[in-house]
Amino acid sequence: MEPNKPRIAVIFATAQGSTREIAQYIGDDLANRGAQVEVADVEHAPELSRFDAVVLGSAVHNMDYLPAAGEFVRHHHDALADRDVWMFSVGVSAALRGPIGRRIAQRVPERIAALRDSIGARDFHAFAGHYERTGVSLRARLRHRLLGGGRFGDLRDWAAIAAWTRTIAEALRLPQPQTSVIHP
Ligand SMILES: Cc1cc2nc3c(=O)[nH]c(=O)nc-3n(C[C@H](O)[C@H](O)[C@H](O)COP(=O)(O)O)c2cc1C
């Protein structure tokens, strides 16, 4: 690894792939600004002692990080607590709209907040992910709609992801990129 360039590990847990694409985009964007970046899923995470900072993201299932991501935080607690860590989640509630939906969207699920606080993460952001109609019961779909989630499909907001990545780059004093990274 080259000296003086921040070394960043972008680590993710995904069930259906949308979190992987977000993690890859964040990694590409930070690398495009001159950081030394490795992107890996939690099962194949690199040794954290080689990195200055960590970006950790997981899909949300049942108002929690995926079990492998929670396990990763508990297992690497000390190394994470010693580093600058940015955390994100990918779920459908971040896409909720309307007065009730927006309030729900802003609430960080308790178990995710506990993980965040256990390592003193610098920041946490909830991104909208995929919401597929197939396999979701009529009851669940109605509940979703009532809470302000009228849309289905790929709900990812790449402008929001790019803006959050920029805050990481600024905190690590990375230079402005010459070109921008294209999202999937
Ligand atoms: C079994 C299951 C449970 C889910 N539970 C939640 C939840 O509690 N909150 C939420 O916001 N999204 C929830 N979601 C939505 C997913 O997190 C969302 O679709 C996300 O894009 C999945 O990311 P992935 O493609 O990386 O797996 C759930 C999805 C599934 C399949």
Ligand as a Chemical Component Dictionary entry (heavy atoms), coordinates in Angstrom:
data_LIG
# 
_chem_comp.id                   LIG 
_chem_comp.type                 NON-POLYMER 
_chem_comp.pdbx_formal_charge   0 
_chem_comp.three_letter_code    LIG 
# 
loop_
_chem_comp_atom.comp_id 
_chem_comp_atom.atom_id 
_chem_comp_atom.alt_atom_id 
_chem_comp_atom.type_symbol 
_chem_comp_atom.charge 
_chem_comp_atom.model_Cartn_x 
_chem_comp_atom.model_Cartn_y 
_chem_comp_atom.model_Cartn_z 
_chem_comp_atom.pdbx_ordinal 
LIG C1  C1  C 0 -36.978 -10.971 5.042  1  
LIG C2  C2  C 0 -36.824 -9.485  4.808  2  
LIG C3  C3  C 0 -36.972 -8.606  5.865  3  
LIG C4  C4  C 0 -36.829 -7.230  5.670  4  
LIG N1  N1  N 0 -36.978 -6.387  6.739  5  
LIG C5  C5  C 0 -36.813 -5.053  6.564  6  
LIG C6  C6  C 0 -36.942 -4.160  7.679  7  
LIG O1  O1  O 0 -37.193 -4.524  8.812  8  
LIG N2  N2  N 0 -36.764 -2.830  7.446  9  
LIG C7  C7  C 0 -36.467 -2.333  6.193  10 
LIG O2  O2  O 0 -36.329 -1.116  6.058  11 
LIG N3  N3  N 0 -36.326 -3.169  5.115  12 
LIG C8  C8  C 0 -36.492 -4.510  5.272  13 
LIG N4  N4  N 0 -36.353 -5.358  4.211  14 
LIG C9  C9  C 0 -36.036 -4.804  2.888  15 
LIG C10 C10 C 0 -34.565 -5.026  2.482  16 
LIG O3  O3  O 0 -33.657 -4.656  3.443  17 
LIG C11 C11 C 0 -34.276 -4.279  1.189  18 
LIG O4  O4  O 0 -34.991 -4.896  0.218  19 
LIG C12 C12 C 0 -32.796 -4.187  0.813  20 
LIG O5  O5  O 0 -32.679 -3.529  -0.448 21 
LIG C13 C13 C 0 -32.130 -5.539  0.726  22 
LIG O6  O6  O 0 -30.740 -5.359  0.511  23 
LIG P1  P1  P 0 -29.885 -6.456  -0.249 24 
LIG O7  O7  O 0 -30.346 -6.454  -1.695 25 
LIG O8  O8  O 0 -28.478 -6.011  -0.105 26 
LIG O9  O9  O 0 -30.149 -7.762  0.411  27 
LIG C14 C14 C 0 -36.520 -6.735  4.381  28 
LIG C15 C15 C 0 -36.366 -7.639  3.303  29 
LIG C16 C16 C 0 -36.515 -8.994  3.502  30 
LIG C17 C17 C 0 -36.335 -9.931  2.336  31 
# 
loop_
_chem_comp_bond.comp_id 
_chem_comp_bond.atom_id_1 
_chem_comp_bond.atom_id_2 
_chem_comp_bond.value_order 
_chem_comp_bond.pdbx_ordinal 
LIG C1  C2  SING 1  
LIG C2  C3  SING 2  
LIG C2  C16 DOUB 3  
LIG C3  C4  DOUB 4  
LIG C4  N1  SING 5  
LIG C4  C14 SING 6  
LIG N1  C5  DOUB 7  
LIG C5  C6  SING 8  
LIG C5  C8  SING 9  
LIG C6  O1  DOUB 10 
LIG C6  N2  SING 11 
LIG N2  C7  SING 12 
LIG C7  O2  DOUB 13 
LIG C7  N3  SING 14 
LIG N3  C8  DOUB 15 
LIG C8  N4  SING 16 
LIG N4  C9  SING 17 
LIG N4  C14 SING 18 
LIG C9  C10 SING 19 
LIG C10 O3  SING 20 
LIG C10 C11 SING 21 
LIG C11 O4  SING 22 
LIG C11 C12 SING 23 
LIG C12 O5  SING 24 
LIG C12 C13 SING 25 
LIG C13 O6  SING 26 
LIG O6  P1  SING 27 
LIG P1  O7  DOUB 28 
LIG P1  O8  SING 29 
LIG P1  O9  SING 30 
LIG C14 C15 DOUB 31 
LIG C15 C16 SING 32 
LIG C16 C17 SING 33 
# 
